[in-house]
Structures are given as structure tokens and as C-alpha cells.
Amino acid sequence: MEAATDLRLRCRAPLSSLRPKTPLRLPPSSRADFDRAPGPSSAGRADARALDRIGLETALSQRVLPMERAGWVTPVACTDIDVFTRLEPGLTARLGPVVFRRKAERDILAEIERLRAPYLARRAETRTPARESCRGWSGARTGAIAVLVASLGLAVTLAWPRAAVLALAAWTALTLVSVTLLRSLGALVEFRHARRMARTWTSRRPDPPLGPLPRISLLVPLYRETEIASRLVERLGRLAYPRHRMEVCLILEASDTATADALDAASLPPFMRVVRVPDGACRTKPRAMNYAFDFTQGDIVGIYDAEDRPARDQLLKIAQAFSRAGPEVACLQGVLDFYNPRQSWLTRCFTIDYAAWFRLVLPGLVRLGFVIPLGGTTVFFRRAALESLGRWDAQNVTEDADLGLRLARHGFRCAFVPTVTEEEATASVPAWIRQRSRWIKGYWVTWAVHMRDPLRLLGDLGPLRFIGVQILFLGTLSQFVLAPVLWSFWLIVFGLPHPLTHVAPPGVVPALAALFFFCEVATMAILAASVATPRGSWLIKWVPLMHLYFPLAALASWKGMAELVTRPFYWDKTQHGLTVNRSRPASQAHL
């Protein structure tokens, strides 16, 4: 090899062009032997200007790093000779004569990050096109609009009190009926497939033959997760997937030294590595994922949260599902469940809520072709599709819901996969309200961003899916905000005096009472059906307690709406690792 390199330096020819006329018979040094050999020294410093000449994207995706010139030749650090040989013509065209230097992948990435971390961090904040991003959101402008709308509403109420009361009741009833009908439709459609779905989930038959397994990159954003870091490493280490076909990026904020120390103590396996995100204009999960995405190579990119415990065979199921799906299926969503449902009344209700959403409503809506807001974890994407969209909106605190809508607008589809990830349900009311207020705030922002140009959204989605988006976002959010109006309908049900009694035309009040009662029964039926399984039937008796659970969302909605003005990009952190986990493994978590 040294002789060939010397010859190349003298004749300035690419190394790949030096082909012997007859095959060389080298003693036991095959290409594999050569790859395992130490290779030329990787000593020397990286050259930032040479890095710019070959392109940062090329350096990151191919794991190559030009070093400072040695004479009139540029050493190029690379993980193996095959990659160098393939890239050599292009490298030579940009850098002049080049020579191979072996360097470990981690060292290459660390050097690139050292040289270009500030640039990558800034770019992570603006990946999404401006017309689809909320980064131009102004809290002051939002506050001014809110004051204007409130003043207008007050003026109308004072001028025409009867009309204002009727309009408020009509809008509340309309959103209640539309949301209930859409959720019921999705639940009924999925319920028809429940037996088939149950057979699929419990089947022990081998899966159909699959081609080469794709490389999967897992992004796991962490922030102040010292309590759960070691358990996370252990849980991800149980995933049954070839280690050479997967990589796990544990994403930390640069200032989060406590979690970094906890991960150091956990002794990460070779397929896991830590990515430190420099400080920037915002500190959000999507910004961190945009930054870490540059350091991944997977054909499929998945997301887990810090407290997640995925089923052992989850990645295999994801790979198989993508191989059977068409290219228009850019996203696969798994089912979310909890491993601490028995901890408190709140975790029981949270488990019922998630069961209805992830096991009945969302899968049913997908079958019907509606747009769905994605979950923030156990969601997997085709890399090319994610790149074409501009990845995640860095400022959106519900980047998952936003991405589900953007995928649909660009012609992609999502599908559900029968695989479960267990999470830690929030066990205290204040923590639940903080978490839910962030979700509601993000839903408002997502709806407002995509409704900047309603006609364009209508053209992208079509009439039916456009209406579905209005119901799922605006309808649901209106119900949270107007919850006191909804609660007042109980007065009608029990025959007590109600403000509508004196202003509504005859027959309207009894009709509203019947409508409200029907929607309540339908909602409770969906919740009960979602847990009516051998493993979840113990939760059915807790379904009536949901009448205490849902009002908490009203409190969360008012907090979230206030933050639209005061702190639109603030990520209200949920504390994890508070539950001692002694429950069943996720592979058996089928309610």
C-alpha cells in the first residue's frame, strides 16, 4: 500500500486508477484484512476550509474529513478504504491529490462538530420552510389580536346579549357534535378490525421474507434525565435488531452536564453515542432532533422519549412494515401505553385516554384517510421524506402534530404498526396540567400556521381531510376553552334553570340536552371499548372517573393560551423517572 501511495504521489494519478494488469496475489491480506489493519496514521488536524470545499453534507453523510495538507497532498480521514475509493475522484477534483487516512467514525464526527457546531445549530432552527414554520410567531401580535377579539366579543354581547348567548351555545354544540362524531367514526371503523388486529398482534407465525434490513437511526432527546438515563440505556439495549444496522443518538443540551455524567456512568455500547446540542435561540425537542439528524445515516429515522420502554421486536416490525408499504407511506406510528397505570387515579385515567386515542380513534381515522396528529415517540420516518419536508419545525412545541399535517400536505401517508411502547404516565395533577398545556399550546400554533392560507391548505388536503383537520384541531381546542359552557349543559339534563331557557326558541333547550347526553354516552362508550380486553378490563370501572379527568384539560388550555402570548416557544419540561417500574414488559402490553 505504501508503494502504491508513493507511486500515486509521483504521478498524481487517483489511487483507484492503479490497476495491475494481472491479479496481485498478496499473502493473507484480502480487502477485509486490509480494512481491519491499522492503516496509515490519522495524525494531523482537520482543515476547515477543505471541509467546506467538499461540502458539509458530504462529510457528514459519508464520514470523511479532510486534514491539513502534507506538502501538496491532502490526507482525507475516512472509516474504511472502500468509501475512500468510491469518493476519491470527487475528492481529487475539489482538493487536488488526496491520500487515505483511517480514522474512527466517532472521531470524524467529533472533529466535524468541533469545526461547524455553531453553523449546524443555527441551521437546525430554520430547516422548515418559513411558510410552514411558526418561527415568525409574535407573542405581542398574538396578544394584541386576543385583546381585539375579546373587546369585540364583549361589545357584541353588550349590544345583543341574546344573540351572543345563542351564538356561543351554537358553536359549543357544533364543536361537541363534530368532534364526537369524528372520534366515534374512527373508533367504530377500528373496532370492526379489532379481532383481526388482535390476531395479528398475538400471532406467532413467521413474518414474510424480507430483504436486507434497513439501517435505523434512533433519536432520543434528553434534558435533565439523570433519574432515568441508565434505565433508558438498558431498555434500548434490549431491542432485537442487528447492531451494525442501527445507531442510537442520545441528544443532550450542551449545558446538561448532569445527564451527560449519568450516561458516562452507564457505559454506552458501541452503537450508542451522545450528541451535544449547542445553545441557541430556543431550547426545544425538535431543534435538538434537527441538529442530531445531521449526524445520522439511517434509511429510517425513529424517535423515542427518555422514559420509553419499547417492545423488544419493535424495530423488526417497523422494518418489515416499511418493506411492505409503498413509497407514499413515509411514517409509521406505534401504539403508546403506560407502565404505571396503577400508581394513582390520574394514571388510570391517562391510560384510558391513551387507549382510546392510540388503539381506536387514530388508527380508525388513518383507515378512513384522514390527517392525524402524530405521537411524539415511537414514530418512524423514511429519511428521504423527512429531508424533503425540512425535518421538524424547531420552534413548535408539538412538532409531532405539525409534522403529521405537513406530511399529508406533501402527499405522504402515515400508517399504524401493531407494536407497543410503554411510557411513564404523569402521576400528579400539576405536572399533568403543565404537560397538557404545552400540547394544547402547540396545537393552537400548528392550526394557526397551516391556516395562514386556508385555500392552499384546502387544495393540498382536499375538502374531506380539510374538514377533518378543522374538527381535530379547532373543534377539540374550542371544547377545551369552552368547557364551562359544556358543563352548564348538565343543568339542562337535570331540568335545572339555564341561561338558554329564557333566550332560546321553544324546543332548542330539550334538543341541546338530548344532544349533550348522546355525546357523553358516545364518549364513555369509546373509552370503555378501548380497555375492554383481557388485560385492560380492570380499568372499565374507572371510566366514570373521566368526568373528573377531562376538566383538567380546561385548566391546561387556559394556561396554554396565556403562553401563546407570553412564552410561545417555551417547552414546559415533564419530569421522568419518578415511577419504580415493576410492571410487565412492553411486548405484552396489549390492553
C-alpha positions as CSV (number, residue, x, y, z in Angstrom):
1,M,0.0,0.0,0.0
2,E,2.8,2.4,0.8
3,A,4.5,1.7,-2.6
4,A,1.2,2.4,-4.4
5,T,0.7,5.6,-2.4
6,D,4.2,6.7,-3.3
7,L,3.6,5.9,-7.0
8,R,0.4,7.9,-6.9
9,L,2.1,10.9,-5.3
10,R,4.8,10.9,-8.1
11,C,2.4,10.5,-11.0
12,R,-0.6,12.5,-9.4
13,A,-3.0,9.7,-10.5
14,P,-6.0,8.7,-8.5
15,L,-5.3,5.7,-6.3
16,S,-8.3,3.8,-7.9
17,S,-6.7,4.1,-11.3
18,L,-3.6,2.0,-10.3
19,R,-4.9,-1.4,-11.5
20,P,-2.4,-4.2,-12.1
21,K,-2.7,-6.0,-15.4
22,T,-2.7,-9.3,-13.6
23,P,-4.3,-10.0,-10.3
24,L,-2.0,-9.5,-7.4
25,R,-1.6,-12.4,-5.1
26,L,-1.0,-10.9,-1.7
27,P,-0.5,-13.2,1.3
28,P,-3.4,-13.4,3.6
29,S,-4.3,-9.7,3.2
30,S,-7.7,-9.6,1.5
31,R,-9.8,-6.5,1.4
32,A,-11.3,-7.4,4.7
33,D,-7.9,-8.0,6.2
34,F,-6.9,-4.6,4.9
35,D,-9.9,-2.9,6.4
36,R,-9.0,-4.4,9.8
37,A,-5.4,-3.3,9.6
38,P,-4.4,-0.1,11.4
39,G,-3.8,1.7,8.1
40,P,-1.9,5.0,7.7
41,S,-1.8,7.2,10.7
42,S,-4.7,9.6,11.1
43,A,-2.5,12.1,12.9
44,G,-2.9,15.8,11.9
45,R,-5.5,18.4,12.3
46,A,-8.8,18.8,10.3
47,D,-8.8,21.5,7.7
48,A,-12.0,23.7,8.0
49,R,-11.6,25.3,4.5
50,A,-11.1,21.9,2.9
51,L,-14.1,20.7,4.7
52,D,-16.2,23.5,3.1
53,R,-14.8,22.6,-0.3
54,I,-16.0,19.0,-0.2
55,G,-19.3,20.1,1.4
56,L,-20.5,19.6,5.0
57,E,-23.4,17.3,3.8
58,T,-20.9,15.0,2.1
59,A,-18.6,15.0,5.1
60,L,-21.4,14.1,7.4
61,S,-23.2,11.5,5.3
62,Q,-20.0,9.8,4.1
63,R,-18.0,10.1,7.3
64,V,-15.0,11.8,5.6
65,L,-12.8,14.6,6.9
66,P,-10.0,16.4,5.0
67,M,-6.9,17.0,7.1
68,E,-4.3,19.8,6.8
69,R,-2.2,19.4,3.7
70,A,1.0,17.5,3.9
71,G,3.2,19.1,1.2
72,W,1.0,19.1,-1.9
73,V,-1.2,16.2,-0.9
74,T,-4.3,16.3,1.3
75,P,-4.8,13.4,3.7
76,V,-8.5,12.5,4.0
77,A,-9.7,10.7,7.1
78,C,-12.2,8.0,6.4
79,T,-13.7,5.0,8.2
80,D,-12.6,2.5,5.5
81,I,-10.8,2.2,2.2
82,D,-14.0,1.3,0.3
83,V,-15.6,4.6,1.0
84,F,-12.4,6.5,0.2
85,T,-12.0,4.7,-3.2
86,R,-15.6,5.4,-4.1
87,L,-15.2,9.1,-3.3
88,E,-11.7,9.6,-4.5
89,P,-12.4,11.1,-7.9
90,G,-14.7,13.8,-6.4
91,L,-12.3,14.5,-3.6
92,T,-9.4,14.9,-6.0
93,A,-11.5,17.3,-8.1
94,R,-12.1,19.5,-5.1
95,L,-8.9,19.1,-3.1
96,G,-6.2,18.0,-5.6
97,P,-4.1,15.0,-4.7
98,V,-5.6,13.1,-1.8
99,V,-4.4,10.2,0.3
100,F,-6.3,7.8,2.6
101,R,-6.0,8.1,6.4
102,R,-8.0,5.8,8.6
103,K,-10.0,7.4,11.4
104,A,-12.8,6.1,13.7
105,E,-16.3,7.3,12.9
106,R,-16.7,8.9,16.3
107,D,-13.5,10.8,15.9
108,I,-14.5,12.1,12.5
109,L,-17.9,13.3,13.7
110,A,-16.4,14.9,16.8
111,E,-14.0,16.9,14.6
112,I,-16.7,18.0,12.2
113,E,-18.8,19.1,15.2
114,R,-15.9,20.9,16.7
115,L,-15.4,22.9,13.5
116,R,-19.0,23.5,12.5
117,A,-21.3,23.1,15.5
118,P,-22.4,26.8,15.7
119,Y,-23.4,26.7,12.0
120,L,-25.2,23.4,12.4
121,A,-27.0,24.7,15.5
122,R,-28.2,27.8,13.6
123,R,-29.3,25.8,10.6
124,A,-31.3,23.4,12.9
125,E,-33.5,26.3,13.8
126,T,-34.5,27.1,10.2
127,R,-34.8,23.8,8.5
128,T,-38.5,24.0,7.9
129,P,-39.6,26.4,5.1
130,A,-40.8,29.7,6.6
131,R,-44.3,29.4,5.2
132,E,-44.8,26.1,7.1
133,S,-43.0,27.2,10.3
134,C,-44.1,29.1,13.4
135,R,-40.7,30.8,13.9
136,G,-42.2,34.1,12.9
137,W,-44.8,33.8,15.7
138,S,-45.1,37.0,17.7
139,G,-46.4,36.8,21.2
140,A,-47.1,40.6,21.2
141,R,-49.0,40.4,18.0
142,T,-51.0,37.4,19.3
143,G,-51.8,39.3,22.5
144,A,-53.0,42.4,20.5
145,I,-55.3,40.2,18.4
146,A,-56.6,38.4,21.5
147,V,-57.4,41.8,23.1
148,L,-59.1,43.0,19.9
149,V,-61.2,39.8,19.6
150,A,-62.2,39.9,23.3
151,S,-63.2,43.5,23.1
152,L,-65.2,42.9,20.0
153,G,-66.9,39.9,21.7
154,L,-67.7,42.0,24.8
155,A,-69.2,44.8,22.6
156,V,-71.4,42.3,20.7
157,T,-72.5,40.7,24.0
158,L,-73.5,44.1,25.5
159,A,-75.3,45.2,22.3
160,W,-77.0,41.9,21.5
161,P,-76.9,39.7,24.6
162,R,-79.5,37.2,23.4
163,A,-77.7,36.7,20.0
164,A,-74.4,36.4,21.7
165,V,-75.6,33.7,24.1
166,L,-77.2,31.8,21.3
167,A,-74.1,32.0,19.1
168,L,-71.9,30.8,21.9
169,A,-74.2,27.8,22.6
170,A,-74.5,27.0,18.9
171,W,-70.7,27.0,18.4
172,T,-70.2,24.9,21.6
173,A,-72.8,22.4,20.4
174,L,-71.4,22.3,16.9
175,T,-67.9,21.5,18.0
176,L,-69.2,19.0,20.6
177,V,-71.2,17.1,17.9
178,S,-68.5,17.2,15.2
179,V,-65.7,16.1,17.5
180,T,-67.8,13.3,19.0
181,L,-69.0,12.1,15.5
182,L,-65.4,12.1,14.1
183,R,-64.0,10.2,17.1
184,S,-66.9,7.8,17.1
185,L,-66.5,7.1,13.4
186,G,-62.8,6.4,13.8
187,A,-63.4,4.2,16.8
188,L,-66.2,2.2,15.1
189,V,-64.1,1.6,12.0
190,E,-61.2,0.3,14.1
191,F,-63.4,-1.7,16.3
192,R,-64.6,-3.7,13.3
193,H,-61.0,-4.7,12.7
194,A,-60.3,-5.5,16.4
195,R,-60.5,-9.2,16.1
196,R,-58.2,-9.2,13.1
197,M,-55.9,-6.8,14.8
198,A,-55.8,-8.9,18.0
199,R,-54.9,-12.0,15.9
200,T,-52.1,-10.0,14.2
201,W,-50.7,-8.8,17.5
202,T,-50.7,-12.2,19.1
203,S,-49.7,-14.2,16.0
204,R,-46.6,-16.4,16.3
205,R,-46.4,-17.2,12.6
206,P,-43.2,-16.1,11.0
207,D,-43.3,-12.8,9.1
208,P,-43.0,-12.9,5.3
209,P,-39.5,-13.0,3.8
210,L,-37.8,-9.6,4.0
211,G,-34.9,-8.2,2.0
212,P,-31.8,-6.7,3.6
213,L,-32.7,-4.9,6.9
214,P,-32.5,-1.1,6.6
215,R,-30.2,0.9,8.7
216,I,-32.3,2.5,11.5
217,S,-31.2,5.7,13.4
218,L,-32.9,6.4,16.7
219,L,-33.1,9.9,18.1
220,V,-33.6,10.1,21.8
221,P,-33.8,13.7,23.1
222,L,-32.9,14.1,26.8
223,Y,-33.0,17.0,29.1
224,R,-32.3,16.7,32.9
225,E,-33.0,13.0,32.8
226,T,-30.5,11.8,35.4
227,E,-33.1,9.6,37.2
228,I,-33.8,7.5,34.1
229,A,-30.7,7.6,31.9
230,S,-29.3,4.3,33.0
231,R,-32.7,2.5,32.6
232,L,-33.1,4.1,29.1
233,V,-29.7,2.6,28.0
234,E,-30.7,-0.8,29.3
235,R,-34.1,-0.7,27.6
236,L,-32.8,0.4,24.3
237,G,-30.1,-2.3,24.6
238,R,-32.8,-5.0,24.6
239,L,-34.0,-4.1,21.1
240,A,-33.7,-7.1,18.9
241,Y,-32.1,-5.6,15.8
242,P,-28.6,-6.2,14.3
243,R,-26.2,-3.8,16.0
244,H,-24.4,-3.0,12.7
245,R,-27.7,-1.9,11.2
246,M,-28.8,0.5,14.0
247,E,-27.5,3.6,15.8
248,V,-28.8,5.4,18.8
249,C,-28.2,9.1,19.2
250,L,-28.7,10.3,22.8
251,I,-29.3,14.0,22.4
252,L,-28.3,16.4,25.2
253,E,-28.3,20.1,25.5
254,A,-24.7,21.4,25.9
255,S,-25.5,22.8,29.4
256,D,-26.9,19.5,30.7
257,T,-23.8,18.1,32.3
258,A,-25.7,16.1,34.9
259,T,-27.4,13.9,32.3
260,A,-24.0,13.6,30.4
261,D,-22.4,12.3,33.6
262,A,-25.2,9.8,34.1
263,L,-24.7,8.5,30.6
264,D,-21.0,8.3,31.1
265,A,-21.6,6.1,34.2
266,A,-24.0,3.9,32.2
267,S,-21.2,2.7,29.9
268,L,-22.8,3.1,26.5
269,P,-22.5,0.2,24.0
270,P,-20.7,0.9,20.6
271,F,-24.0,1.5,18.7
272,M,-25.0,4.3,21.1
273,R,-23.4,7.8,21.2
274,V,-24.1,11.2,22.8
275,V,-24.7,14.3,20.6
276,R,-24.4,17.6,22.4
277,V,-26.6,20.4,21.1
278,P,-25.1,23.9,21.4
279,D,-27.2,26.7,22.9
280,G,-29.3,28.7,20.6
281,A,-32.3,31.0,20.2
282,C,-34.7,28.3,21.6
283,R,-34.3,25.1,23.5
284,T,-36.8,22.6,22.2
285,K,-37.0,18.9,21.3
286,P,-37.4,19.5,17.5
287,R,-34.4,21.8,17.4
288,A,-32.3,19.2,19.1
289,M,-33.5,16.5,16.7
290,N,-32.8,18.7,13.7
291,Y,-29.2,19.1,15.0
292,A,-28.6,15.4,15.7
293,F,-30.2,14.3,12.4
294,D,-27.1,15.6,10.6
295,F,-25.0,13.0,12.4
296,T,-27.2,10.0,11.5
297,Q,-27.1,7.7,8.4
298,G,-30.2,5.6,8.8
299,D,-32.6,5.0,5.9
300,I,-35.3,5.0,8.7
301,V,-35.2,7.6,11.5
302,G,-37.2,6.8,14.7
303,I,-37.9,8.8,17.9
304,Y,-38.0,7.7,21.5
305,D,-38.6,9.6,24.7
306,A,-36.4,9.3,27.7
307,E,-38.8,7.2,29.7
308,D,-39.8,4.8,26.9
309,R,-39.7,1.0,27.1
310,P,-40.3,-0.3,23.5
311,A,-41.2,-3.8,22.7
312,R,-38.2,-5.9,22.0
313,D,-39.1,-6.8,18.4
314,Q,-40.3,-3.3,17.6
315,L,-37.6,-2.3,15.1
316,L,-38.0,-5.6,13.2
317,K,-41.7,-4.9,12.9
318,I,-41.0,-1.4,11.7
319,A,-38.5,-2.6,9.1
320,Q,-41.0,-5.2,7.8
321,A,-43.8,-2.7,7.6
322,F,-41.8,-0.3,5.6
323,S,-40.7,-3.0,3.2
324,R,-44.3,-3.9,2.5
325,A,-45.6,-0.3,2.2
326,G,-45.4,1.9,-0.8
327,P,-43.1,4.9,-1.0
328,E,-46.0,7.2,-0.2
329,V,-46.1,5.7,3.3
330,A,-43.5,8.0,4.9
331,C,-44.3,7.5,8.5
332,L,-45.2,4.6,10.8
333,Q,-46.7,5.2,14.2
334,G,-46.6,2.7,17.1
335,V,-49.1,2.4,19.9
336,L,-48.3,4.2,23.2
337,D,-49.2,2.8,26.6
338,F,-48.1,3.2,30.2
339,Y,-46.2,1.0,32.6
340,N,-47.6,2.7,35.7
341,P,-51.4,2.8,35.3
342,R,-52.0,1.6,38.9
343,Q,-50.0,4.4,40.5
344,S,-52.9,6.8,41.0
345,W,-56.4,7.7,39.8
346,L,-54.8,10.1,37.4
347,T,-52.5,7.5,35.8
348,R,-55.5,5.2,35.4
349,C,-57.5,7.9,33.6
350,F,-54.4,8.8,31.5
351,T,-54.1,5.2,30.5
352,I,-57.8,5.0,29.4
353,D,-57.4,8.3,27.5
354,Y,-54.3,7.0,25.6
355,A,-56.0,3.6,24.9
356,A,-59.0,5.3,23.2
357,W,-56.7,7.7,21.2
358,F,-54.0,5.3,20.1
359,R,-55.9,2.0,19.9
360,L,-59.2,3.1,18.4
361,V,-59.6,6.7,17.3
362,L,-56.3,7.4,15.5
363,P,-56.0,4.0,13.7
364,G,-59.6,4.3,12.6
365,L,-59.1,7.8,11.2
366,V,-56.0,6.6,9.3
367,R,-58.1,3.8,7.7
368,L,-60.6,6.4,6.6
369,G,-57.8,8.5,5.1
370,F,-58.0,11.5,7.5
371,V,-55.0,13.5,8.6
372,I,-53.8,12.6,12.1
373,P,-51.5,14.4,14.6
374,L,-48.6,12.1,15.2
375,G,-47.4,11.0,18.6
376,G,-44.1,12.4,19.8
377,T,-42.5,9.0,20.3
378,T,-42.4,5.5,18.7
379,V,-42.8,7.3,15.3
380,F,-40.6,6.3,12.4
381,F,-39.9,8.1,9.1
382,R,-38.3,7.4,5.8
383,R,-35.2,9.6,5.8
384,A,-35.7,11.0,2.3
385,A,-39.3,12.0,3.0
386,L,-38.3,13.8,6.2
387,E,-35.5,15.6,4.4
388,S,-37.8,16.7,1.6
389,L,-40.1,18.4,4.2
390,G,-37.4,20.3,6.0
391,R,-37.5,17.9,9.1
392,W,-39.1,19.3,12.2
393,D,-40.2,22.9,12.9
394,A,-37.7,23.8,15.6
395,Q,-39.9,26.3,17.4
396,N,-43.1,24.2,17.5
397,V,-43.6,22.6,20.9
398,T,-45.9,19.9,19.3
399,E,-43.6,19.1,16.4
400,D,-45.3,15.7,16.1
401,A,-48.8,17.1,15.4
402,D,-47.3,19.6,13.0
403,L,-45.3,17.0,11.1
404,G,-48.3,14.8,10.6
405,L,-50.1,17.7,8.9
406,R,-47.1,18.6,6.8
407,L,-46.6,15.0,5.6
408,A,-50.2,15.0,4.4
409,R,-49.9,18.3,2.7
410,H,-46.9,17.0,0.7
411,G,-48.7,13.9,-0.4
412,F,-47.4,11.3,2.1
413,R,-49.3,8.9,4.2
414,C,-49.0,7.6,7.7
415,A,-49.8,4.1,9.0
416,F,-50.1,2.4,12.3
417,V,-48.0,-0.6,13.3
418,P,-49.1,-3.1,16.0
419,T,-46.2,-2.6,18.3
420,V,-46.3,-1.1,21.8
421,T,-44.1,1.3,23.6
422,E,-44.8,1.9,27.3
423,E,-44.2,5.3,28.9
424,E,-44.4,6.8,32.3
425,A,-47.8,8.4,32.9
426,T,-47.7,11.7,34.7
427,A,-48.9,11.0,38.2
428,S,-49.6,14.4,39.7
429,V,-52.2,17.0,38.6
430,P,-49.8,20.0,38.4
431,A,-47.4,18.0,36.2
432,W,-50.2,16.8,34.0
433,I,-51.5,20.3,33.5
434,R,-48.1,21.6,32.6
435,Q,-47.6,18.7,30.1
436,R,-51.1,19.1,28.6
437,S,-50.8,22.9,28.4
438,R,-47.8,22.5,26.2
439,W,-49.6,20.1,23.9
440,I,-52.6,22.5,23.6
441,K,-50.4,25.5,23.0
442,G,-48.7,23.6,20.2
443,Y,-52.0,22.5,18.7
444,W,-53.1,26.2,18.5
445,V,-49.8,27.2,16.9
446,T,-50.0,24.3,14.4
447,W,-53.6,25.1,13.4
448,A,-52.8,28.9,13.1
449,V,-49.7,28.3,11.0
450,H,-51.4,26.0,8.5
451,M,-54.5,28.3,8.3
452,R,-52.4,31.2,7.2
453,D,-53.6,30.3,3.7
454,P,-56.8,28.3,4.1
455,L,-57.3,28.0,0.3
456,R,-53.9,26.5,-0.1
457,L,-54.5,24.1,2.7
458,L,-57.8,23.1,1.2
459,G,-56.1,22.5,-2.2
460,D,-53.3,20.4,-0.5
461,L,-55.7,18.2,1.5
462,G,-59.0,18.2,-0.3
463,P,-62.4,19.0,1.2
464,L,-62.9,16.0,3.4
465,R,-59.4,16.0,5.0
466,F,-59.6,19.8,5.4
467,I,-62.8,19.5,7.4
468,G,-61.2,16.7,9.4
469,V,-58.3,19.0,10.3
470,Q,-60.7,21.7,11.4
471,I,-62.5,19.3,13.7
472,L,-59.4,17.7,15.1
473,F,-57.7,20.9,15.8
474,L,-60.1,23.9,16.1
475,G,-63.0,21.8,17.3
476,T,-61.1,20.0,20.0
477,L,-59.4,23.2,21.2
478,S,-62.7,25.0,21.3
479,Q,-64.1,22.3,23.5
480,F,-61.2,22.8,26.0
481,V,-61.6,26.5,26.1
482,L,-65.4,26.4,26.3
483,A,-65.6,23.6,28.8
484,P,-67.6,25.7,31.3
485,V,-70.3,26.2,28.7
486,L,-70.3,22.4,28.1
487,W,-70.6,21.7,31.9
488,S,-73.6,24.1,32.1
489,F,-75.5,21.7,29.8
490,W,-75.7,19.3,32.8
491,L,-78.2,21.8,34.2
492,I,-80.4,21.2,31.2
493,V,-80.1,17.4,31.5
494,F,-81.2,17.5,35.2
495,G,-84.0,20.0,34.5
496,L,-82.4,22.9,36.3
497,P,-82.6,26.6,35.2
498,H,-80.1,27.5,32.4
499,P,-79.5,30.9,30.8
500,L,-80.6,29.5,27.4
501,T,-84.1,28.7,28.8
502,H,-85.0,32.4,28.5
503,V,-83.5,33.2,25.2
504,A,-83.7,30.1,23.0
505,P,-86.7,29.3,20.8
506,P,-89.0,26.6,22.0
507,G,-87.6,23.1,21.6
508,V,-84.0,24.2,21.4
509,V,-83.2,23.6,25.1
510,P,-84.5,20.0,25.2
511,A,-82.7,19.3,21.9
512,L,-79.5,20.5,23.3
513,A,-80.0,18.4,26.4
514,A,-80.5,15.3,24.3
515,L,-77.5,16.1,22.1
516,F,-75.3,16.6,25.1
517,F,-76.4,13.4,26.7
518,F,-75.8,11.5,23.5
519,C,-72.3,12.8,23.1
520,E,-71.5,11.9,26.7
521,V,-72.7,8.4,26.2
522,A,-70.7,8.0,23.0
523,T,-67.6,9.3,24.6
524,M,-67.9,7.0,27.6
525,A,-68.6,4.0,25.2
526,I,-65.4,4.7,23.2
527,L,-63.4,4.9,26.4
528,A,-64.8,1.7,27.8
529,A,-64.4,-0.2,24.5
530,S,-60.7,0.8,24.3
531,V,-60.0,-1.0,27.5
532,A,-62.5,-3.9,27.1
533,T,-59.7,-6.5,26.7
534,P,-58.4,-9.3,28.9
535,R,-55.5,-7.2,30.2
536,G,-57.3,-3.9,30.4
537,S,-60.8,-4.8,31.7
538,W,-59.9,-3.8,35.2
539,L,-59.9,-0.2,34.0
540,I,-63.5,-0.2,32.9
541,K,-64.7,0.6,36.4
542,W,-62.6,3.7,36.3
543,V,-64.2,5.1,33.1
544,P,-66.8,7.2,35.1
545,L,-63.9,9.0,36.8
546,M,-63.0,10.5,33.4
547,H,-65.6,13.2,34.3
548,L,-63.1,14.5,36.8
549,Y,-60.2,14.0,34.4
550,F,-61.4,15.9,31.4
551,P,-62.0,19.2,33.3
552,L,-58.2,19.3,33.9
553,A,-57.8,19.9,30.2
554,A,-59.7,23.1,30.5
555,L,-57.2,24.4,33.1
556,A,-54.4,23.3,30.8
557,S,-55.9,25.1,27.8
558,W,-56.2,28.4,29.6
559,K,-52.6,28.1,30.7
560,G,-51.5,27.2,27.2
561,M,-53.4,30.1,25.6
562,A,-51.8,32.5,28.0
563,E,-48.4,31.2,27.0
564,L,-49.2,31.8,23.3
565,V,-48.7,35.5,24.2
566,T,-46.1,35.3,27.0
567,R,-43.9,32.2,26.1
568,P,-45.0,30.7,22.7
569,F,-41.8,28.6,22.3
570,Y,-41.4,27.6,25.9
571,W,-41.0,23.9,26.5
572,D,-42.5,23.0,29.9
573,K,-40.4,20.1,30.9
574,T,-42.1,16.9,32.2
575,Q,-40.1,15.1,34.9
576,H,-39.4,11.4,34.3
577,G,-38.1,8.6,36.3
578,L,-40.5,9.0,39.2
579,T,-42.0,5.5,38.9
580,V,-40.4,2.4,40.2
581,N,-41.1,0.1,37.2
582,R,-42.2,-3.5,38.2
583,S,-44.8,-4.0,35.5
584,R,-45.0,-6.3,32.5
585,P,-42.6,-6.0,29.5
586,A,-43.8,-3.8,26.7
587,S,-44.1,-6.8,24.3
588,Q,-47.1,-8.0,26.4
589,A,-48.7,-4.6,27.0
590,H,-51.8,-5.2,25.0
591,L,-54.7,-3.8,26.9
